[in-house]
């Protein structure tokens, strides 16, 4: 076996001076212990996420499970994880309870009006706070954030007194305005973040093309901030649909009560009808799920809609 020397390197063979490419590539690859150490945090994070998901899903599962149980399985001391004798009796009792359709109509009127009004006012207010520079703008933003931090229950008495002086108690208009007042700070703050993320150059290009302010708001900015509009509409819908205390305080006529007040009717001085309550809760949750399924497609498509081509 002969060895060759590299010019300029005394006593060094070619095999000694040439780099070991294969060895370097092998050294650059992570070894099994390194991969195992990297995999452990990922497995731990996934395990924690699964545990939290199970904790979050369990009340929903138990609600649906109890809704299909007969009365003797609901009141047993031993937990029954699946109904042994599934029944629709609880749903029948919930649907045939007095005032269900009336309360459903009242909730639909109040919630739809509150969502639409909060979107319109929040969209215009967030556009003004993000695109116009005027004195007191920062103070308004701080005030909006401060109001959002106040619990809604703390504002109930001032709202009650204000609406009483204005003659808005026991009316749909008063309840709608109360819901809008509770969700509007959040709506403005969220949609303002989407407006700030839109480049000013897009508006300038629309102005060059001859678009006016209203045209820019509707045709350019509105599609771009659609995810924020959808997010605030979902929040407003859930807040208005689930509210019990405001409707119970603001409304005195039982014929104007909403579904949360109807849902509380399953708990009386004689006890709680847990089967009917769980069945009514399932029925009560369906509109929220349906609403989210309708708007979730727009939540994704709105992220790229309305952009001006260069």
C-alpha positions as CSV (number, residue, x, y, z in Angstrom):
1,X,0.0,0.0,0.0
2,X,1.4,3.3,-1.1
3,X,0.7,6.7,0.4
4,X,0.9,10.0,-1.4
5,X,2.0,13.2,0.2
6,X,0.3,16.5,-0.3
7,X,2.6,19.3,-1.6
8,X,3.5,21.8,1.1
9,X,2.6,19.4,3.9
10,X,5.6,17.5,5.2
11,X,5.1,14.0,6.4
12,X,1.3,14.2,6.0
13,X,-0.5,11.7,3.9
14,X,-3.6,12.4,1.7
15,X,-5.7,10.3,3.9
16,X,-4.7,12.3,6.9
17,X,-5.2,15.8,5.3
18,X,-8.5,15.2,3.4
19,X,-11.6,15.7,5.6
20,X,-13.7,12.8,6.5
21,X,-17.0,13.9,4.9
22,X,-18.8,10.7,5.9
23,X,-17.6,11.0,9.4
24,X,-18.6,14.7,9.6
25,X,-22.1,14.0,8.3
26,X,-22.5,11.2,10.8
27,X,-21.3,13.5,13.5
28,X,-23.8,16.2,12.5
29,X,-26.7,13.8,12.8
30,X,-28.4,13.8,16.2
31,X,-27.8,10.6,18.1
32,X,-30.6,8.5,19.6
33,X,-30.2,9.9,23.1
34,X,-30.3,13.5,21.7
35,X,-33.5,12.7,19.8
36,X,-35.0,11.1,22.9
37,X,-34.2,14.2,24.9
38,X,-35.9,16.4,22.3
39,X,-38.9,14.1,22.2
40,X,-39.6,14.2,25.9
41,X,-40.7,17.9,26.1
42,X,-43.0,17.3,23.1
43,X,-44.6,14.3,24.7
44,X,-45.0,16.1,28.0
45,X,-46.7,19.1,26.3
46,X,-49.0,16.8,24.3
47,X,-49.9,14.9,27.5
48,X,-50.8,18.1,29.3
49,X,-52.9,19.3,26.4
50,X,-54.8,16.0,26.3
51,X,-55.4,16.2,30.0
52,X,-56.8,19.8,29.7
53,X,-59.0,18.8,26.8
54,X,-60.4,15.9,28.7
55,X,-61.1,18.2,31.7
56,X,-62.8,20.7,29.3
57,X,-64.9,18.1,27.5
58,X,-66.0,16.1,30.5
59,X,-68.8,18.6,31.6
60,X,-70.2,18.6,28.1
61,X,-70.1,14.8,27.9
62,X,-71.8,14.5,31.3
63,X,-74.5,17.0,30.3
64,X,-75.3,15.0,27.1
65,X,-75.0,11.7,29.0
66,X,-77.5,12.9,31.7
67,X,-79.9,14.2,29.2
68,X,-80.6,10.7,27.9
69,X,-80.9,9.0,31.3
70,X,-84.2,8.1,32.9
71,X,-84.9,9.6,36.3
72,X,-83.7,6.6,38.4
73,X,-80.3,6.6,36.6
74,X,-79.9,10.4,37.1
75,X,-80.4,10.2,40.9
76,X,-78.3,7.1,41.6
77,X,-75.3,7.5,43.9
78,X,-73.2,5.3,41.6
79,X,-72.1,7.1,38.5
80,X,-73.4,5.7,35.3
81,X,-71.1,6.6,32.5
82,X,-73.5,5.6,29.7
83,X,-77.3,5.4,29.9
84,X,-78.4,1.9,30.4
85,X,-81.9,2.7,29.1
86,X,-81.6,5.8,26.9
87,X,-84.7,7.9,26.7
88,X,-86.0,11.1,25.1
89,X,-88.3,11.8,28.0
90,X,-86.2,14.6,29.3
91,X,-86.2,16.4,25.9
92,X,-89.9,16.0,25.6
93,X,-90.4,17.4,29.1
94,X,-88.1,20.4,28.3
95,X,-89.8,21.2,24.9
96,X,-93.3,21.0,26.3
97,X,-92.6,23.2,29.3
98,X,-94.6,26.4,29.4
99,X,-93.2,29.4,27.5
100,X,-90.3,27.6,25.7
101,X,-91.2,28.9,22.2
102,X,-91.9,32.4,23.6
103,X,-88.6,32.5,25.4
104,X,-86.8,31.2,22.3
105,X,-88.3,34.0,20.2
106,X,-87.3,36.6,22.8
107,X,-83.7,35.3,22.9
108,X,-83.5,35.3,19.1
109,X,-84.7,38.9,18.8
110,X,-82.5,40.3,21.5
111,X,-79.3,38.3,20.5
112,X,-79.5,39.1,16.7
113,X,-80.1,42.8,17.4
114,X,-77.3,43.0,20.0
115,X,-74.8,41.2,17.6
116,X,-75.6,43.4,14.6
117,X,-75.5,46.6,16.6
118,X,-72.2,45.7,18.3
119,X,-70.6,44.9,15.0
120,X,-71.7,48.1,13.3
121,X,-70.8,50.4,16.2
122,X,-67.6,48.5,17.0
123,X,-66.5,48.5,13.3
124,X,-66.9,52.2,12.9
125,X,-65.4,53.1,16.3
126,X,-62.4,50.8,15.7
127,X,-61.8,52.3,12.3
128,X,-61.9,55.9,13.7
129,X,-59.5,55.0,16.6
130,X,-57.0,53.3,14.3
131,X,-57.1,55.5,11.2
132,X,-57.7,59.0,12.5
133,X,-55.4,61.1,14.7
134,X,-57.3,63.4,17.1
135,X,-56.9,64.7,20.6
136,X,-57.9,62.3,23.4
137,X,-57.6,59.2,21.2
138,X,-55.2,57.5,23.7
139,X,-57.5,58.4,26.6
140,X,-60.4,56.8,24.9
141,X,-58.4,53.6,24.3
142,X,-57.4,53.5,27.9
143,X,-61.0,54.1,29.0
144,X,-62.2,51.2,26.8
145,X,-59.6,48.9,28.2
146,X,-60.5,50.0,31.7
147,X,-64.2,49.4,31.2
148,X,-63.5,45.9,29.8
149,X,-61.7,45.0,33.0
150,X,-64.7,45.9,35.2
151,X,-66.9,42.9,36.0
152,X,-70.3,43.1,34.2
153,X,-72.1,42.6,37.5
154,X,-70.6,45.8,38.9
155,X,-72.2,47.8,36.1
156,X,-75.6,46.3,36.5
157,X,-76.9,48.7,39.1
158,X,-75.7,51.8,37.2
159,X,-77.3,50.5,34.1
160,X,-80.5,49.7,35.9
161,X,-80.8,53.2,37.4
162,X,-79.9,54.8,34.0
163,X,-82.5,52.8,32.1
164,X,-85.1,53.4,34.8
165,X,-84.7,57.1,34.4
166,X,-84.9,56.7,30.6
167,X,-87.9,54.4,30.7
168,X,-86.1,51.5,29.0
169,X,-86.7,48.9,31.7
170,X,-88.9,45.9,30.7
171,X,-88.2,46.4,27.0
172,X,-86.3,44.7,24.3
173,X,-84.5,48.0,23.5
174,X,-83.2,48.4,27.0
175,X,-81.9,44.8,27.1
176,X,-80.3,45.1,23.7
177,X,-78.5,48.3,24.7
178,X,-77.3,46.6,27.9
179,X,-75.8,43.7,26.0
180,X,-74.2,46.1,23.5
181,X,-72.7,48.1,26.3
182,X,-71.2,45.0,27.8
183,X,-69.6,43.6,24.6
184,X,-68.7,46.9,22.8
185,X,-65.4,47.5,24.6
186,X,-64.1,44.1,23.7
187,X,-65.4,44.4,20.1
188,X,-63.6,47.8,19.6
189,X,-60.4,46.6,21.1
190,X,-60.3,43.4,19.0
191,X,-61.3,45.0,15.7
192,X,-58.9,47.9,16.2
193,X,-56.0,45.4,16.3
194,X,-57.1,44.1,12.9
195,X,-57.3,47.6,11.5
196,X,-53.8,48.4,12.7
197,X,-52.5,45.4,10.9
198,X,-53.8,46.5,7.5
199,X,-51.1,48.5,5.6
200,X,-52.0,52.1,4.9
201,X,-50.8,51.6,1.3
202,X,-53.9,49.6,0.5
203,X,-56.1,52.6,1.4
204,X,-53.9,54.9,-0.5
205,X,-54.1,52.7,-3.6
206,X,-57.9,52.7,-3.3
207,X,-57.9,56.5,-3.0
208,X,-55.8,56.8,-6.2
209,X,-58.4,54.6,-8.0
210,X,-61.0,57.2,-6.9
211,X,-62.7,55.3,-4.0
212,X,-64.3,57.5,-1.3
213,X,-64.2,56.9,2.5
214,X,-67.3,54.8,2.6
215,X,-66.2,52.7,-0.4
216,X,-62.8,52.1,1.2
217,X,-64.5,51.1,4.5
218,X,-66.9,48.7,2.9
219,X,-65.0,47.3,-0.1
220,X,-61.4,47.3,1.2
221,X,-61.2,47.4,4.9
222,X,-64.2,45.4,5.8
223,X,-63.1,42.2,4.0
224,X,-59.6,42.5,5.5
225,X,-60.8,42.8,9.1
226,X,-63.5,40.1,8.6
227,X,-61.8,37.7,11.0
228,X,-62.0,40.4,13.7
229,X,-65.7,41.0,12.9
230,X,-66.4,37.3,13.1
231,X,-64.5,36.9,16.4
232,X,-66.4,39.8,18.0
233,X,-69.8,38.6,16.6
234,X,-69.1,35.1,18.2
235,X,-68.2,36.8,21.5
236,X,-71.3,39.0,21.4
237,X,-73.6,36.1,20.5
238,X,-72.3,33.9,23.3
239,X,-72.4,36.8,25.8
240,X,-76.0,37.8,25.0
241,X,-77.3,34.2,24.5
242,X,-75.9,33.0,27.9
243,X,-76.8,36.0,30.0
244,X,-79.2,35.4,32.8
245,X,-78.7,38.1,35.4
246,X,-79.2,41.1,33.1
247,X,-82.3,39.7,31.6
248,X,-83.8,38.8,34.9
249,X,-83.1,42.3,36.4
250,X,-84.0,44.4,33.4
251,X,-87.2,42.5,32.5
252,X,-90.3,42.3,34.8
253,X,-92.8,40.8,32.4
254,X,-92.4,37.0,32.3
255,X,-93.6,37.0,28.7
256,X,-90.4,38.9,27.7
257,X,-88.0,36.6,29.5
258,X,-85.1,34.9,27.5
259,X,-84.0,31.3,27.4
260,X,-81.5,31.5,30.3
261,X,-84.3,32.6,32.6
262,X,-86.4,29.7,31.3
263,X,-83.5,27.4,32.0
264,X,-83.4,28.5,35.6
265,X,-87.0,27.4,36.0
266,X,-85.9,23.7,36.3
267,X,-84.7,24.5,39.8
268,X,-87.5,25.2,42.2
269,X,-88.2,25.0,45.9
270,X,-89.3,21.4,45.4
271,X,-85.9,20.4,44.0
272,X,-84.1,20.4,40.7
273,X,-85.1,18.3,37.7
274,X,-81.6,17.3,36.7
275,X,-82.7,15.3,33.7
276,X,-84.9,18.0,32.2
277,X,-82.2,20.6,33.1
278,X,-79.5,18.7,31.2
279,X,-81.8,18.2,28.2
280,X,-82.7,21.8,28.2
281,X,-79.0,22.7,28.4
282,X,-78.3,20.6,25.3
283,X,-81.1,22.3,23.4
284,X,-79.9,25.7,24.7
285,X,-76.3,25.0,23.4
286,X,-77.3,24.0,19.9
287,X,-77.8,27.6,18.5
288,X,-74.4,28.6,19.7
289,X,-72.8,25.6,17.9
290,X,-74.8,26.2,14.8
291,X,-73.8,29.9,14.7
292,X,-70.1,29.1,15.1
293,X,-70.3,26.5,12.3
294,X,-71.9,29.1,10.0
295,X,-69.3,31.8,10.6
296,X,-66.1,29.8,11.1
297,X,-65.6,29.5,7.3
298,X,-65.8,33.2,7.0
299,X,-63.3,33.5,9.8
300,X,-60.6,31.8,7.7
301,X,-61.6,33.2,4.2
302,X,-61.7,36.7,5.5
303,X,-57.9,36.7,6.2
304,X,-57.1,36.9,2.5
305,X,-60.2,38.5,1.1
306,X,-60.3,42.1,-0.2
307,X,-56.6,42.7,-0.8
308,X,-55.7,45.1,-3.6
309,X,-53.5,43.5,-6.3
310,X,-50.3,45.2,-7.1
